[in-house]
Amino acid sequence: MTNLVLENIFPKYFTPRNIEQSEIWNKNISFQKGNRYLIVAPSGSGKSTLATAILGTHFQYEGSIKYDQQVVKKLHLEEIVKNRKDGVSLLFQDVRLIKDLTISENILLRVFNKDRKQFIPKMEEYAKRLGIENLLNKKAENCSYGERQRSAIVRSLINPTDFIIYDECFSHLDLNNKKIAFSLINEVSKESESSVIFFELNEFPFEHDYQILHL
């Protein structure tokens, strides 16, 4: 997938706050593969609604979302699921780790039917970078929320899609850990030529070269 396009998107059942100032709702926006975006989205602006719509988990909106030239609303469920493997992925705000699995088991779910052994060195490297290497054999339910967030970030990068969306993925991290995670995401996404789209309540408190859009 090389383009992710929003054409006059507007939620069906609620009106987002600051709709008149939005640079995305009711606009034509094209996200290009390999580029990086920061969407600043205050509470009540419809951030999670838009993020999950892009993923194809609901169609409660007016307008069209396109994967390249394919209208998401017209795709069969099997095609949408297939796109989640390679085209577009979302790290949900609640991270959605399976509590009964270990951190490493949760991370390696992202490789699907590929040989998991070949991903273990990469997983261990990323986990070490984020300071969670000692948690890989620990069950997710026994980890703090911040530890689960860092684990989910590793999962998002272990087998990256063309477009990686992050919904407030740093909310339980201190500034130093935010910078470390942000640096890893940048590094891996550049290597894989993935596009990154962050949804955040505010702009990042550190320097970056992301294109900023206000929802």
Buried (B, 14 or more C-beta within 10 A) or exposed (E): BEBBBBBEBBBEEEEBBBBEEBEBBBBEBEBBBBBBBBBBBBEEBBBBBBBBBBBBEEEEBEBBBBBEEBEBBEBEEEBBEEBBBEBBBBBBBEBEBEEEBBBBBBBBBBBEEEEBEEBBEBBBEBBEBBBBBEBBEBBBEEBEEBBBBBBBBBBBBBBBBBBBBBBBBBBBBEEEBBBBBBEBBBEBBEEBEBBBBBBBEEEBEEEEEBEBBBB
